[in-house]
Amino acid sequence: MFGEDPKHEREKGPLSDEGADRDGFVRAALFFYGALGCIALVWRMSTPGASILHAPDHPTSFDGVGGALLAGLLVGGISLGLSEALTRLSDLGESLADTLGESLVGISTADGILLAFASGVAEEMFFRGALQPTVGLVWASVLFGACHFLPRKELVLWSVYAVAMGFALGWLFEATGHLVAPMAAHVLVNAVNLPRLARRAEERSRGG
């Protein structure tokens, strides 16, 4: 604003730039996941009589949507427990948490939950709802892991974990017959892990 001290402007500049960069990252991610979800929906709709919400040739009821939702939350809870154990009990798990956390510093809890919902819904629509009925459980799970692969030693465990989660989420989709089951698991895992990893990195950077 007019009349502000230029020194004050310089001091707050880096923080403002960091916030703008983070906001830009969140907007870009939301745009990407929105586009991915739309692609999945159009892809699945191109098959006459197919529904993106239900696994083909499998029961479409697992005590209703409520039962599928509970099954998804259970699998998500188990996944969270395993990832926390790997972080606490292995050097590779701790290194992975540090690396992922560094990329999330500055993400608020609200933004983390928003990204968790967008990524969980869109990725499940694409990989389970559209891709899996086309190529099968195995290939859909492998491709899910491949899309989470980065050629860094610290992230090897993340790639392996992604493949394992791809199989778990794909099995959940077929076992319940409802896409809501893997969606619930995926959203829960990301909604807990994204803010947790960001806080962890911030605390470690402050020496906490």
N, C-alpha and C positions, 0 to 999 in steps of 0.2 A: 504494500500500500504506500501512497505518497507520504513522505515525511519519516519513514522508518529508517533506522540506522543501517547503513550498508554493511557494517560489521555484523549486525544481528542477522541480516539477510544471508551473509556468508556462512554464519554459524549454523543456521537452520537448514541451509541448502542441501547438504548431504542427506539429512533425515528426510526432507521433503522428496528428494529424488528417490530414496530407497522406498518410501511409501508409494510413490507413483509407479515405480518398477513393480512392486508387489501387486498393486491393484491391476496393472497391465497384465501381469502373469495370470491372475485369477480370471480376468475377463477373457483372455485368450484360451485358457483351459475350459471355461464354460462354453465358449463358442465351439471349440473342438468337440467336446462331448455332446453338445446339441446336434452338431452335424453328424457325428457317429451314430447317434440314436435315430436320426432321420433316415440315414442310409440303411440302417438295419430294418427299420419299419417298412421302407419302400421295397427292399429286397424280399422280405418275407411276404409282403402283400402281393408280390408278383407271382406267387404260387397259389393257384385257385384253391379256396377252401382252407388255407393254412392260417393258423393264428400264432403270432409271435409270443403269446402268453402261455401257450401249452405245448408240451413236448409231443411230437407226432408218434402215433402207435404206442402210446403209454397212457396209463390211467390219468384222467384229468381231474381227479379228486384225491386228496390226501387228507381226509377229514375236512375238506373244504380249504379255502384260502387261508383260514386261520391256522389250520394244522401245518400247511406248507410254510407259513410265516414263522411259526414256532420252530420247525425243523431247521429253517435257515438261520435263525438266531442261535440255535444250539450249535450248529456247525461253525458259525462265526465266532461264538464264544470259545469253542475248542481251539480254533485257529489263533485267537488272541493269546490264549494260555500258552500255546506252543511257541509263538513268536517271542513272548516275554521270557520264557524259559531259555530260549536260544540266546537272547540278548544278555541275560544275567549269567549264563553258565558257559558261554563259549566266546573266545576272542573274536572269531569271525562274525558272530552275531552282534557283538558290541561294536565292532568296526562298521558293520552294515548300518546299525542304528545311528552311529555318528555321521556317516556319509549321507544318509537320507535326511537326517535332521538338519544338516548344514544347508541343504537345498530348500528347506522349509522355514528357515529363520524369518521371522516377521509375519508369518501367517497367523491371523487371529483364530481363536476357537470357532467363531462364527463362519469365517471363510473356510476353515478346515472342514467343518461339517457340511457346508454347501458343496465344496469340491467332492467330499465323500459321497454325497447323495448323487451328484451329477455323474461321477465316474462309475459308481456302482450300478446305477440304472443303465447308463449308456453302454458300458462294456458288456453287461449281461445281455442287453438287447442284441448287441452285435455278435458276441462270441457264442452265447448259448441259444438265444432266440432265433438268430438268422444263420450263423455259420454251422453250428453243431448239427442241425437237421440236414444240412447239405453235405458235410464232409465226415460226420461222425464224431463221437466223443474223443477218440484218441488224437486225431488231427486238430480238432478245435482246441484241445488242451495244450498240445505242443505249440501251436501257433500263438495261443495266449501267452505262454511262457516266452516265446521268441520275441514278442512285442514288448516284453519287459526286460529284454536282455541288453546289458551295456558292458562293453569290454573293459571292465575294471575288476581287479582282484577283490576289492571290498564289496562288490555287488554280485559276485558269483552266487552267493547264498540266496540273494533276492531272486535271481533267475530260476534257481532250483525250486525255491518256495513257490514262485508263480506257476510253474508247471504242475506242482503238486496241488496247488489251489485250483488250477484249471480242471484237473481231474475230479477234485472234490465238488466243485461247483457244477460241473457237467453231470456227475452222478446224482447230485441233489436235484437237478432239473429233471432228469429222467425218472428218478425214484418217486418224486412227488407229482410230476406232471405239470407243475406250475413254475413259471419263470419268477414268481414272487419269492420263491425259496432261495435261489442263488442271489437274487437281488438283495434280500434282507441280510444274508451272510456277508456279501461284498460291502454293502453300505456300512454295516456294523464295524467290520474290521477297519475300514478306512476312517470312519468317524472317530474311532478311538485312537488309532495309530497316528494320523496326521497331526492333530494338536499335541499328542504326547511326544512325538519325535521333535516337533518344533520347540516345545518347552524344554525338553532335555538338552537340545543343542544350545539354547539360550542360557540355561543354567550353567552348562559346562564352559561357555564362553566367558561367563562372569566369574568362573572359578567356584561355582556353587556345588 
